Amino acid sequence: MSTFKFLIILFSIVLLLSVQACSRTEDKQQQPVFKQVPQIQEIKPERPAKIKLKRDSKEGYSWEISGDDVEEIIKADKKLRKDLKSE
């Protein structure tokens, strides 16, 4: 019976020590690894120019171009004019 009590006391001491070891916190707090960069938050994704190409009964083409970037719209218009005139 005394061996049984000794084992119970030994088990409880080991259990208390392991719980205490797991619950310890360090005084130094770690700095976060990732920081927010304000420049990244201000970037908006670029949307491509939307082109609606129409063909009329006289074998001619017309189109509507819409988008946010004016330079992209002008470039798409020039490319369409060049490609469709060569046909």
Secondary structure, 3 states (H helix, E strand, C coil): CHHHHHHHHHHHHHHHHHHHHHCCCCCCCCCCCCCCCHHHHHCCCCCCCEEEEEECCCCCEEEEEECCCHHHHHHHHHHHHHHHHCC
